[in-house]
Amino acid sequence: MKKILTTTTLLLNLCLLAQSKEDSIQFNKISTEILNNGKAYNELRDLTKNIGHRLSGSAAYERSVQWAAQQLRDAGADKVWLQEVMIPVWERGKESLQIKTDTGKWKSLKMLSLGNSEGTGGKDVSGEIIMVKSMDEYEKLPPEKVKDKIVFFNYPFSQSYIETFKGYSDAAKYRTTAASLTAKKGGKFAIIRSLSSAFDDVPHTGAMRYQDDKKIPAVAIGSSVADELENLLKSQKVMAKLNSNCGMKGEKLSHSVIGEIAGRKDKSVIVVGGHLDSWDVGEGAHDDGAGIVQSIEVVRTFKKLGIPNNHTIRVVCFANEENGVKGGIQYGKTAKENNERHLFAIESDAGGFTPRGIALEMDETKRKQIQSWKPLFLPYGAYDFENKYSGTDIYPLRDMGVPAAELVPDSQRYFDIHHTEEDTFEKVNRRELLLGATVMTQLIYMIDKNW
């Protein structure tokens, strides 16, 4: 009996070793193909330079829909279609922010209205600035101290976190709530310090939301400008004057773009995607043009290498992630209505920098199985499989019980340029972008083979 058990164990180990070697060879083929022949970098250049930023509801976004559909066809997708989505339309328009001390002249500051903010209707709105450095400090202010003032929320992006997304999450509440908090105490508009890891005068936009019907403007200024304003406020009274034309313009019909290669054995779906929209500044290169072209690269590589996928591999270029997540919500709703079985979903929406790992939001059994594949990924620089989160667009699938994940690139530079005019094609490195596509393709290969 002992000999039988020993022999069985030995055979099992030999089988596992042979399987691991087979997977390692396939990983190398995927990497070699993408790094040498990958189209993602050139596709990103085309998207960013010939279409540019593409806020939901804009003409540029509609051009990007047709662009993405064509790229998926060129990549070899068996089927490509557009999924209808009703999206909110927000427009920025002209805007300006000026400050003045008692003894000085009006001085213009670089600024950006926050996404979904209402503006001033093209009229000047002015008042004295008061500064707070935390929510607690603001909550202690009596309403009479805030009434008719401009509240400057000067909360710095924490430099203490090694994972910069933690610093972003920590500061994000100031962007989302500053306007409503200010309005509740009678303030005229809110200024926030940008959610930026950099020390420069580049303002960062991003979505905010109103908590009630009283809607006042909210704008952001860069870190160095915030420091200068703080120093002024320490010694003298400072006035601000805002003129902006931004605001919501109702809803319109738009589309997410979907392409797939059919599975050989069953119709279960593996989703890989990113969001096609971007903010209306910069070129939307890292956020999230990178995720779009990386996802398309997965399909192209499967087709080019002739990898026989067991399950349907579906690329989804989601609409409206930045200021509504309507594309992700609609995709989840449609999948549920059609009784589609989704096996796995991964999104790339953290920039096109060097991949460091995969965040996994799923039950422990599946987490441990993916973590057991870590040795295969180590030669490609992906080592971190401990985080428990997934992409914004795929949370409706996650809430339906679908195992969800997100590519984890190096984050040290991401929030220097996130939601700014600095998010351009030139900030993306070809090899880093293609390595991200490599790791996602390798993971999809393993999921398709083993689940």
Secondary structure as UniProt FT lines:
FT   HELIX           2..37
FT   HELIX           40..50
FT   TURN            56..57
FT   HELIX           59..75
FT   STRAND          79..91
FT   STRAND          95..101
FT   TURN            102..103
FT   STRAND          107..109
FT   STRAND          112..113
FT   TURN            121..122
FT   STRAND          125..132
FT   HELIX           135..139
FT   HELIX           143..146
FT   TURN            147..148
FT   STRAND          150..153
FT   HELIX           164..184
FT   TURN            185..186
FT   STRAND          189..193
FT   STRAND          218..221
FT   HELIX           223..235
FT   STRAND          238..244
FT   STRAND          247..261
FT   STRAND          269..275
FT   HELIX           285..289
FT   HELIX           290..305
FT   STRAND          312..318
FT   TURN            321..324
FT   HELIX           326..337
FT   TURN            338..339
FT   STRAND          342..347
FT   STRAND          355..361
FT   HELIX           364..371
FT   TURN            372..373
FT   HELIX           374..377
FT   HELIX           378..380
FT   TURN            393..394
FT   HELIX           395..399
FT   TURN            400..401
FT   STRAND          404..409
FT   TURN            412..413
FT   HELIX           414..417
FT   TURN            418..419
FT   TURN            421..422
FT   HELIX           425..427
FT   HELIX           430..450
//
